[in-house]
Amino acid sequence: MIAEVRKEPEQDRNIGGGWHTDHSYDIAPALGSMLYAREVPSTGGDTLFASMYAAYDALSDGLKSILERMSARHSSRHVFGEATQARRGDLAGRIGNAELATQDAVHPVVIRHPDTGRKALYVNPGFTLGFEGWTDEESRPLLAYLYQHSTRPEFTCRFHWQEGSLALWDNRSTWHFAINDYHGERRLLHRVTIEGVPLN
């Protein structure tokens, strides 16, 4: 799937402005994403990445043991769905097909990467609602801890875009965050989403 990721000078909000994993709400989540920079601001507009391999590896053995027996619920509805469009401000007209944002999926909290076999943490602040069998309220404290843990500086890096830059990442083992610090300037990237497989 090919799409534009665009922010015009007069727009306040950007697309991807929070930690997330693309398409975790799909039964077969996206393998990866590629972004190609067509136009970049004179300063700012970087993208942060976080390693979910490193985040998992740094957990205690006790917490790993608990999480490896758990699954989590993911959804697109609360981010892209019709009911959310009114509160999305100037993003409302830039993310299409709100009526199709009905994807829900359950995935293991700790996955084995389909290619490497390595374990990775697989929840994210953008699309994870809660743990399977737990209420959202019960899920929030543990999710909050995992989110704070996963964005420790030693697990993250920052990618600086230049015109013509191409970034490719694996959505099964990373989070990303598009920094919205270039108000009054245009940023245009082309995105390709690569089809994936179910996770276990």
Residue pairs with C-beta under 8 A, 6 or more apart in sequence:
1 192
1 193
2 190
2 191
2 192
3 190
3 191
3 193
4 188
4 189
4 190
4 191
5 15
5 16
5 35
5 178
5 187
5 188
5 189
5 190
5 191
6 15
6 94
6 186
6 187
6 188
6 189
7 13
7 14
7 15
7 180
7 182
7 186
7 187
7 188
8 186
9 183
9 184
9 185
9 186
11 90
11 94
12 89
12 90
12 183
13 88
13 89
13 90
13 91
13 180
14 178
14 180
14 187
15 91
15 94
15 95
15 178
16 47
16 176
16 177
16 178
17 177
17 178
17 179
17 180
18 125
18 126
18 177
19 48
19 50
19 124
19 125
19 126
19 147
19 150
19 151
19 175
19 176
19 177
20 124
20 125
20 126
20 127
20 175
20 176
20 177
21 29
21 122
21 124
21 126
21 127
21 171
21 174
21 175
21 176
22 29
22 30
22 33
22 171
22 176
22 193
23 29
23 30
23 171
23 193
23 196
24 74
24 105
24 107
24 122
24 124
24 126
24 127
24 128
24 171
25 74
25 75
25 76
25 103
25 104
25 105
25 127
26 103
26 105
26 196
27 103
27 105
27 198
28 195
28 196
28 197
28 198
29 105
29 107
29 171
29 172
29 196
29 199
30 171
30 193
30 194
30 195
30 196
31 170
31 171
31 172
31 194
31 195
31 196
31 197
32 168
32 169
32 170
32 171
32 172
32 193
32 194
32 196
33 168
33 169
33 171
33 191
33 192
33 193
33 194
34 166
34 167
34 168
34 191
34 192
34 194
35 47
35 166
35 167
35 189
35 190
35 191
36 164
36 165
36 166
36 189
36 190
36 191
36 192
37 161
37 162
37 163
37 164
37 165
37 166
37 188
37 189
38 163
38 188
38 189
38 190
39 163
39 186
39 187
39 188
40 161
40 162
40 163
40 165
40 187
41 182
41 185
41 186
41 187
42 182
42 185
43 182
44 179
44 181
44 182
44 185
45 161
45 178
45 179
45 181
45 182
45 185
45 187
46 158
46 159
46 160
46 161
46 179
46 181
47 158
47 159
47 161
47 167
47 176
47 177
47 178
47 179
48 156
48 157
48 158
48 159
48 176
48 177
48 179
49 156
49 157
49 158
49 159
49 169
49 174
49 175
49 176
49 177
50 150
50 151
50 155
50 156
50 174
50 175
50 176
50 177
51 155
51 156
51 173
51 174
52 120
52 121
52 122
52 150
52 172
52 173
52 174
52 175
53 118
53 119
53 120
53 173
54 154
54 155
55 120
55 121
55 146
55 149
55 150
55 152
55 155
56 64
56 110
56 119
56 120
56 121
57 119
58 149
58 152
58 155
59 67
59 121
59 149
64 110
67 109
67 110
67 121
68 108
68 109
68 110
68 119
70 108
70 109
70 110
70 131
70 132
71 106
71 107
71 108
71 109
71 131
71 132
72 106
72 107
72 108
72 109
72 122
72 123
72 128
72 129
72 130
72 131
72 132
72 139
73 104
73 105
73 106
73 128
73 129
73 130
73 131
73 132
74 104
74 105
74 106
74 107
74 127
74 128
74 129
75 103
75 104
75 105
75 127
75 129
76 101
76 102
76 103
76 104
76 127
77 83
77 84
77 101
77 102
77 103
77 104
78 84
78 129
79 101
79 126
79 127
80 95
80 97
80 98
80 101
81 98
81 101
81 102
82 98
82 99
82 101
84 98
85 92
85 98
86 92
88 95
106 132
107 122
107 199
108 122
108 199
108 200
109 121
109 122
109 123
109 131
110 119
110 120
110 121
110 122
111 119
111 120
111 122
111 172
111 199
111 200
112 118
112 119
112 200
113 119
113 120
113 170
113 172
113 173
114 172
114 196
114 197
114 199
118 173
120 172
120 173
121 146
121 150
122 172
122 199
123 143
123 146
123 147
124 147
124 175
125 143
125 147
125 175
128 143
129 136
129 139
130 136
130 138
130 139
130 140
130 143
131 138
131 139
131 142
131 143
150 175
151 175
159 165
159 167
161 167
161 189
169 176
171 196
172 196
172 199
